[in-house]
Amino acid sequence: MIKRFAVIGVVSFIVLAGILFCGSSAKQCSNARIIDQKHPTNTINGFPIPEEIIFANERVPLENFDVRESLDRELQINAYWQSQTILFIKKAKRFFAIIEPILKENGIPDDLKYIAVAESGLLNVVSPAGAAGLWQFLEGTAIDYRLEMNDEVDERYHLEKATLAATRFLKDSYRVYGTWALAAASYNMGRRNISKQMDRQKASNYYNLILGEETGRYLYRLIAIKLILEDPEKYGFSLHRGDYYPEIPYKIVEVDTPIRSIPDFANQLGVNYKMLKELNPWLRDDKLTNSNRKKYQIKIVDTDFRTVIPDTAYYNKVLMDQ
C-alpha cells in the first residue's frame, strides 16, 4: 500500500511539473506540437490506380468498383512487399531476355511473361501440389505438352522448353475462351475448373466470375506486377544500373551420348559442376544415361564471365547529382 502511494505521488509530481513547465513556456510546447504535425515520422502513402490499363491487349474495366478495388489490393501489397518485389525487378532482365522472344515468336502477348513471375518468383521452386520450375507445370500437364521427365531429366526446369510449353497451353486456352484474361486464369486454375465455373455462373468474362481466393486475385496480381516492373521508380523502387542481375553469356555443347559423371564432364570443359547445374537445372542427377542417344544441348558458362563489377564512376556521378 505504501509503495502504491509512493508511485502515485511520483507520477502526480511529473504531470504537475509538465503542466507548470508548459504554462511558463507555452510557446515552446505549442511549437513542439506543430513540428510533430508537420513532420510525421510514420507516413505511409498509397499508390494510385492508373486511369486506364491495357493488359495482354485487353482493356481492364476499371469503371467497375470491384475491379478497381481488387487491383488496388494487389498493387498496394506488391508495392509494399519490398523484399520480394525488389528481387522481381532485379531478376526480370535476365529471365525476360529468354522468355520474351519465345512469347513473341508464338503469338502470345508480352504481358503474359508476368505469369512466370507470379507463379514462381522467377525461381526453380516446387509447389506443395508438385508443380515445378519457373512456369510451375504439374506432371500431367508437362507430359501433355511434351516435356521430358524422368529421374535424370526434368524439362519443367528447362526455361526455353518450359516457356514454349506455356505458350502452347495459353494458345489452347485462348482458342477455348477467346480472351487472354481467361487464358491466364486457366493457367492458374486449369481449363476444366474455369469452364465449370463459367457454366455454373452463366458468365464468360473473367471480371464477372467468382473464382475463389487464388484465381480471383490472380489476374490482378499479374497487372500489379506489370505496373511495378515497367516503372519501378513510380512505386518507390530506386535501383542503380549495377543492381540488376545480368544475362549470363554461355556456349552450347551438344551431347548425344551418355555422360557417366557430369562433374567430370564439367571439369573437362573447364567449368565447375555447380555452375553447369546453375545453367542447366533440368539435369536432375550427376549423370545422364541417355540410352536412346537423344541429342541434348547443355549450356556452358562463358569462361570470361565471372561476376559483375559495379560501375564506380557511374555511382559517383549519381551521388554527385543528388
C-alpha positions in Angstrom: 0.0 0.0 0.0 2.8 2.4 0.9 4.6 1.6 -2.4 1.4 2.3 -4.3 1.0 5.8 -2.7 4.7 6.5 -3.5 4.3 5.6 -7.2 1.1 7.7 -7.4 2.9 10.6 -5.8 5.8 10.5 -8.2 3.5 10.3 -11.3 1.5 13.2 -10.0 4.6 15.3 -9.5 5.8 14.6 -13.0 2.4 15.6 -14.5 2.2 18.7 -12.4 5.8 19.7 -13.4 4.9 19.3 -17.0 1.8 21.5 -16.7 3.8 24.2 -14.9 6.6 24.0 -17.5 4.2 24.4 -20.4 2.4 27.2 -18.5 5.7 29.1 -18.3 6.9 28.1 -21.7 3.7 27.8 -23.7 5.3 28.9 -26.9 7.9 26.1 -26.8 5.2 23.4 -26.1 3.0 24.7 -28.9 5.8 24.8 -31.4 6.8 21.2 -30.5 3.3 20.0 -31.3 3.3 21.9 -34.6 6.6 20.4 -35.6 5.3 16.9 -34.9 2.2 17.6 -37.1 4.2 19.0 -40.0 6.8 16.2 -39.9 5.1 12.9 -39.1 7.6 10.0 -38.7 5.5 7.1 -40.0 3.7 8.5 -43.1 2.6 5.7 -45.5 1.4 6.7 -48.9 -0.9 4.7 -51.1 -0.2 4.3 -54.8 -2.9 5.4 -57.2 -4.5 3.2 -59.8 -3.9 4.5 -63.4 -6.9 5.9 -65.2 -6.7 3.2 -68.0 -4.9 -0.1 -68.1 -4.4 -2.5 -71.1 -3.3 -5.9 -70.1 -2.4 -8.5 -72.8 -4.1 -6.3 -75.4 -7.3 -6.2 -73.5 -8.8 -3.3 -71.6 -9.2 -3.7 -67.8 -12.8 -2.4 -66.8 -11.6 -0.1 -64.0 -15.0 1.7 -64.0 -16.3 -1.4 -62.0 -15.7 -0.7 -58.4 -14.9 -4.4 -57.6 -12.3 -4.5 -60.4 -10.7 -1.2 -59.2 -10.6 -2.3 -55.5 -9.3 -5.8 -56.4 -6.4 -4.2 -58.4 -5.8 -1.7 -55.6 -5.3 -4.5 -53.1 -2.7 -6.3 -55.2 -0.9 -3.0 -56.2 -0.5 -1.9 -52.6 0.5 -5.4 -51.4 3.2 -5.8 -54.1 4.5 -2.3 -53.8 4.9 -2.6 -50.1 6.2 -6.2 -50.1 9.6 -4.6 -50.9 11.9 -7.5 -50.3 10.1 -9.8 -52.7 9.3 -7.2 -55.3 12.8 -5.7 -55.5 14.1 -9.2 -56.3 11.5 -9.5 -59.1 12.8 -6.2 -60.5 16.4 -7.3 -60.3 15.9 -10.7 -61.8 13.5 -9.7 -64.6 16.1 -8.6 -67.1 17.9 -11.9 -67.0 14.9 -14.1 -67.5 12.8 -11.9 -69.7 15.6 -11.8 -72.3 14.9 -15.5 -72.8 11.1 -15.5 -72.3 10.1 -12.5 -74.4 11.3 -13.7 -77.8 9.6 -17.1 -77.3 6.3 -15.5 -76.5 6.6 -13.1 -79.5 7.5 -15.9 -81.9 4.4 -17.9 -80.8 1.9 -15.0 -80.9 1.5 -14.7 -77.1 1.0 -11.1 -75.7 4.2 -9.9 -74.0 2.3 -9.2 -70.7 1.8 -12.9 -70.1 5.5 -13.2 -69.2 4.4 -12.0 -65.8 2.8 -15.4 -65.2 6.3 -16.8 -64.6 6.9 -14.0 -62.0 3.6 -14.7 -60.2 3.9 -18.4 -60.3 7.4 -18.9 -59.1 9.1 -15.5 -58.4 11.5 -16.5 -61.2 12.8 -19.4 -59.1 13.0 -23.1 -59.8 10.7 -24.0 -57.0 8.4 -26.9 -56.3 4.9 -26.1 -55.0 3.0 -28.2 -52.4 1.0 -29.7 -55.2 4.1 -30.8 -57.1 4.2 -28.1 -59.8 7.9 -27.3 -60.7 10.1 -24.8 -62.5 9.6 -21.2 -63.3 6.3 -21.9 -65.1 5.1 -24.3 -62.4 4.0 -27.3 -64.5 2.3 -30.2 -62.9 3.4 -33.6 -64.1 0.3 -34.4 -66.1 0.3 -31.0 -67.9 4.0 -31.3 -68.6 3.5 -34.6 -70.2 0.6 -33.3 -72.2 2.8 -30.5 -73.6 5.7 -32.8 -74.4 8.2 -32.0 -71.6 10.5 -34.9 -70.8 10.5 -36.1 -67.2 12.5 -38.9 -65.6 15.0 -39.4 -62.8 17.7 -37.7 -64.7 16.0 -35.1 -66.8 13.0 -32.8 -66.0 12.3 -30.3 -68.7 10.0 -28.3 -66.4 13.2 -26.7 -65.2 14.4 -26.0 -68.8 13.5 -22.4 -69.2 13.3 -22.3 -73.0 11.3 -25.6 -73.3 9.0 -24.8 -70.4 8.3 -21.4 -71.8 7.4 -22.9 -75.2 5.1 -25.4 -73.4 3.5 -22.5 -71.6 2.8 -20.7 -74.9 1.1 -23.8 -76.3 -1.1 -24.1 -73.2 -2.0 -20.4 -73.4 -2.8 -20.6 -77.1 -5.0 -23.6 -76.5 -6.8 -21.8 -73.7 -7.3 -18.7 -75.9 -8.9 -20.8 -78.6 -11.4 -22.1 -76.0 -12.2 -18.8 -74.2 -11.4 -16.1 -76.7 -9.7 -13.8 -74.1 -6.2 -13.7 -72.7 -7.6 -12.9 -69.3 -9.4 -16.2 -69.1 -6.4 -18.0 -70.7 -4.2 -16.6 -67.8 -6.8 -17.6 -65.2 -6.9 -21.1 -66.7 -3.1 -21.4 -66.3 -3.6 -21.0 -62.6 -6.9 -22.9 -62.1 -7.0 -25.3 -65.0 -9.3 -25.3 -68.0 -11.8 -27.8 -66.6 -12.3 -25.7 -63.4 -12.6 -22.4 -65.3 -15.2 -24.0 -67.7 -17.1 -25.5 -64.9 -17.4 -22.1 -63.1 -18.4 -20.3 -66.4 -21.2 -22.8 -66.9 -22.3 -22.6 -63.3 -22.3 -18.9 -63.1 -23.6 -18.2 -66.7 -20.7 -15.7 -67.3 -18.0 -15.6 -69.9 -15.8 -12.7 -68.6 -13.0 -13.1 -66.1 -14.0 -9.9 -64.3 -17.6 -11.2 -63.8 -16.6 -14.6 -62.3 -16.2 -15.7 -58.8 -13.1 -17.9 -58.9 -12.0 -18.4 -55.3 -9.3 -16.6 -53.4 -6.2 -17.6 -55.5 -7.6 -17.4 -59.1 -9.9 -14.5 -58.2 -6.8 -12.4 -57.3 -4.6 -13.9 -60.0 -5.1 -11.6 -62.9 -5.0 -8.5 -60.6 -1.6 -9.7 -59.3 -0.3 -10.0 -62.8 -1.4 -6.5 -63.6 0.1 -5.1 -60.4 3.4 -6.8 -61.1 3.4 -5.4 -64.6 2.7 -1.9 -63.4 5.6 -2.0 -60.9 8.2 -3.7 -63.1 7.5 -1.4 -66.0 8.0 1.7 -63.9 9.7 0.8 -60.6 10.6 4.4 -59.5 6.9 5.3 -59.7 6.3 2.8 -56.9 9.2 3.7 -54.7 11.9 1.3 -56.0 15.2 3.1 -56.8 17.9 0.8 -58.4 21.2 1.6 -60.0 22.3 0.0 -63.2 24.6 -2.4 -61.5 21.8 -3.7 -59.2 20.0 -5.6 -62.0 21.1 -9.2 -62.5 22.8 -9.5 -65.9 22.2 -12.1 -68.6 24.8 -14.9 -68.3 26.7 -15.4 -71.5 27.0 -19.1 -72.4 28.1 -21.5 -75.1 26.2 -24.6 -76.2 27.6 -28.1 -76.1 25.6 -30.8 -77.9 25.6 -34.3 -76.4 24.1 -37.4 -77.9 26.0 -40.0 -75.8 25.8 -41.0 -72.2 27.6 -38.9 -69.5 28.7 -41.1 -66.7 29.8 -38.3 -64.5 28.5 -34.7 -65.0 31.1 -33.3 -62.6 33.9 -34.9 -64.6 32.2 -33.7 -67.8 32.2 -30.1 -66.4 35.8 -30.2 -65.4 36.8 -31.4 -68.9 35.0 -28.3 -70.3 36.8 -26.0 -67.9 33.8 -25.1 -65.7 32.7 -26.3 -62.3 29.8 -28.6 -61.6 27.8 -26.1 -59.6 27.9 -23.6 -62.5 26.9 -26.2 -65.0 23.9 -27.2 -62.9 23.0 -23.5 -62.4 22.6 -23.0 -66.2 21.0 -26.5 -66.7 18.7 -27.1 -63.8 16.8 -29.6 -65.9 19.7 -32.1 -65.3 18.4 -33.7 -62.1 21.2 -36.1 -61.4 25.0 -36.2 -61.6 24.9 -38.5 -64.7 23.0 -38.7 -68.0 22.3 -42.3 -69.1 20.8 -41.3 -72.4 20.3 -44.8 -73.6 18.2 -43.6 -76.6 21.1 -41.4 -77.8 18.9 -38.3 -77.7 20.6 -35.0 -78.6 20.7 -32.6 -75.7 22.0 -29.0 -75.6 23.9 -28.2 -72.5 24.8 -24.6 -71.6 28.3 -23.9 -70.5 29.1 -20.5 -69.0 31.5 -18.4 -70.9 34.8 -18.7 -69.1 35.4 -14.9 -69.4 32.3 -14.3 -67.3 32.7 -14.4 -63.5 30.9 -11.5 -61.9 29.6 -8.0 -62.5 31.8 -5.3 -61.0 29.7 -2.2 -60.3 30.5 0.9 -62.3 32.0 3.0 -59.6 32.2 6.1 -61.8 28.5 5.8 -62.6 27.6 5.6 -58.9 29.8 8.5 -58.0 28.1 10.6 -60.7 24.7 9.6 -59.3 25.7 10.6 -55.8 27.1 14.0 -57.0 23.8 14.7 -58.9 21.9 14.1 -55.7 
